[in-house]
Amino acid sequence: MEPQGEKPGEAEGVRITSQMLKSCSGEFALESILLLKLQGLGLVDLGCLGECLALEWLDLSGNALTHLGPLASLRQLAVLNVANNRLTGLEPLAACENLQSLNVAGNLLATPSQLQCLAGLRGLEYLRLRDPLARLSNPLCASPSYWAVVRELLPGLKVIDSERVSGRGSEFYQLCRDLDCSLQPSSSPGPCITEAQPWVEPGYWESWPPRSSSILEEACRQFQDTVQECRDLDRQAGDCLARAEQVLSPAGTTSSFVF
């Protein structure tokens, strides 16, 4: 989905001011701000945002931005979210030498060449160009090969669109992508796919009638004989206790024990 046409506050052309930044961050000086959440404010102008020289984490998603000029002075910026805006270029980010994570889903980036400015960012590891859950994408994502082109253009990336492309776990994602490609119908002429054949003989899974086992039968017979022997011994013990009680009890005396 492309960036939406109307955004709250766009008619007023909301511009970032020093007072706004201090109010959002709770800091008295712009140079002390480390984190800013400015999503969904209808921003069209970044104003004095470039004065937040210590800024490390910035969320500008869901606005109406068309350029990122003031961000060029944010050398400490590590995490940036500019999803769902109207950006057609990312050139100012080339100066953000500490940038590690970038979300630009839902903008107007039309070709992979518009990402060339990010090639010099050695620390950039996470890049998102499309977000299926939020229905955000970029025109360049319409090409089936965009993923491979971006990976070749920015070889230092470890994660593209939340899928690991290098390091531990990347083989699993590659396997899933290969399976997806193999399952997609092909429009190009080629050899017909042969019909799947069973890999076991007919009747393999049919249940077989139970077969008698002489060993099992003998074990059951011995178990029942043992149980019967225990019952006989219990009865004999009961008889012996009854006779002993009669012998030990005086004639005519009733036992004080009740059984």
Rosetta blueprint (number, residue, H / E / L):
1 M L
2 E L
3 P L
4 Q L
5 G L
6 E L
7 K L
8 P L
9 G L
10 E L
11 A L
12 E L
13 G L
14 V E
15 R E
16 I L
17 T L
18 S H
19 Q H
20 M H
21 L H
22 K H
23 S H
24 C H
25 S H
26 G L
27 E L
28 F L
29 A L
30 L H
31 E H
32 S H
33 I L
34 L L
35 L E
36 L E
37 K E
38 L L
39 Q L
40 G L
41 L L
42 G L
43 L E
44 V E
45 D E
46 L L
47 G H
48 C H
49 L H
50 G H
51 E H
52 C L
53 L L
54 A L
55 L L
56 E L
57 W E
58 L E
59 D E
60 L L
61 S L
62 G L
63 N L
64 A L
65 L L
66 T L
67 H L
68 L L
69 G H
70 P H
71 L H
72 A H
73 S H
74 L L
75 R L
76 Q L
77 L L
78 A L
79 V E
80 L E
81 N E
82 V L
83 A L
84 N L
85 N L
86 R L
87 L L
88 T L
89 G L
90 L L
91 E H
92 P H
93 L H
94 A H
95 A H
96 C L
97 E L
98 N L
99 L L
100 Q L
101 S E
102 L E
103 N E
104 V L
105 A L
106 G L
107 N L
108 L L
109 L L
110 A L
111 T L
112 P H
113 S H
114 Q H
115 L H
116 Q H
117 C H
118 L H
119 A L
120 G L
121 L L
122 R L
123 G L
124 L L
125 E L
126 Y E
127 L E
128 R E
129 L L
130 R L
131 D E
132 P L
133 L L
134 A L
135 R L
136 L E
137 S L
138 N L
139 P H
140 L H
141 C H
142 A H
143 S L
144 P L
145 S L
146 Y H
147 W H
148 A H
149 V H
150 V H
151 R H
152 E H
153 L H
154 L L
155 P L
156 G L
157 L L
158 K L
159 V E
160 I E
161 D L
162 S L
163 E E
164 R E
165 V L
166 S L
167 G L
168 R L
169 G L
170 S H
171 E H
172 F H
173 Y H
174 Q H
175 L H
176 C H
177 R H
178 D H
179 L H
180 D H
181 C H
182 S H
183 L H
184 Q L
185 P L
186 S L
187 S L
188 S L
189 P L
190 G L
191 P L
192 C L
193 I L
194 T L
195 E L
196 A L
197 Q L
198 P L
199 W L
200 V L
201 E L
202 P L
203 G L
204 Y L
205 W L
206 E L
207 S L
208 W L
209 P L
210 P L
211 R L
212 S L
213 S L
214 S H
215 I H
216 L H
217 E H
218 E H
219 A H
220 C H
221 R H
222 Q H
223 F H
224 Q H
225 D H
226 T H
227 V H
228 Q H
229 E H
230 C H
231 R H
232 D H
233 L H
234 D H
235 R H
236 Q H
237 A H
238 G H
239 D H
240 C H
241 L H
242 A H
243 R H
244 A H
245 E H
246 Q H
247 V H
248 L H
249 S L
250 P L
251 A L
252 G L
253 T L
254 T L
255 S L
256 S L
257 F L
258 V L
259 F L
